[in-house]
Amino acid sequence: MSIFGFNKFDINGKNNIIAAVVDDKLFKLGRQEIRKLGKIKIHGNNNRIYVGLPLNPANINITILSDDNVIKLGKNCMFNDTDILMERGNGNYLCIDDNTYIQEIHIYISAGAKCNIGKECLISSGVQIWASDFHALIDKKTKQVINIPRDSLTIGDHCWIGANAILTKRAKIPNNSVVANSAVVSKAFYETNTVVAGNPAKIVKHDIDWDKKIEIY
């Protein structure tokens, strides 16, 4: 089943699979079959990338530099200049659900962290999603690492993340919510239909909804 064709392809390791998902069935894709997805670099073993179809034209840079990682991209998503980096630890996980639009963002996942982005989301340009820290924070007395990610970074369904927002490893955005431009979200929020803004982010509006159709104005 030939669906794509490669633009740039650099895979080194064992048992790495890129597969299309059609009606819950997997179709393994080879070197000649991924042109629409973007650039992929995998240096590791047992990594999986699952792509839901149909896939709109995309420009994704996926870099995986460890083992046993999973990336799931839902159907009807749109990606423009999206960077996904997994490294410094095995078993990292990213799921982006159906019908989500992503514009020029950076996603970083390490130390076995997990990131879930819901369906029908809109993520604006310049957004940074850090499901884990880039370096270890160590207790001076015990020598133990104290900043290991414990929970998934989660963006619920139908969320709008404004331009240049930053979400860290403790962030949770509930369904039907908005993150304002340049907000820094470093904790979990649980109330749906809200706007969070500021640094650190806090709820500034309740009982809202949003629509990407400009015609409603």
Secondary structure, 3 states (H helix, E strand, C coil): CCCCCCCEEEEECCCCEEEEEECCEEEEECCCCCCCCEEEEEECCCCEEEEECCCCCCCEEEEECCCCCEEEECCCCEEECEEEEEECCCCCEEEECCCCEEECCEEEEECCCEEEECCCCEECCCCEEECCCCCCCECCCCCCECCCCCCCEEECCCCEECCCCEECCCCEECCCCEECCCCEECCECCCCCCEEECCCCEEEECCCCCCCCHHHC
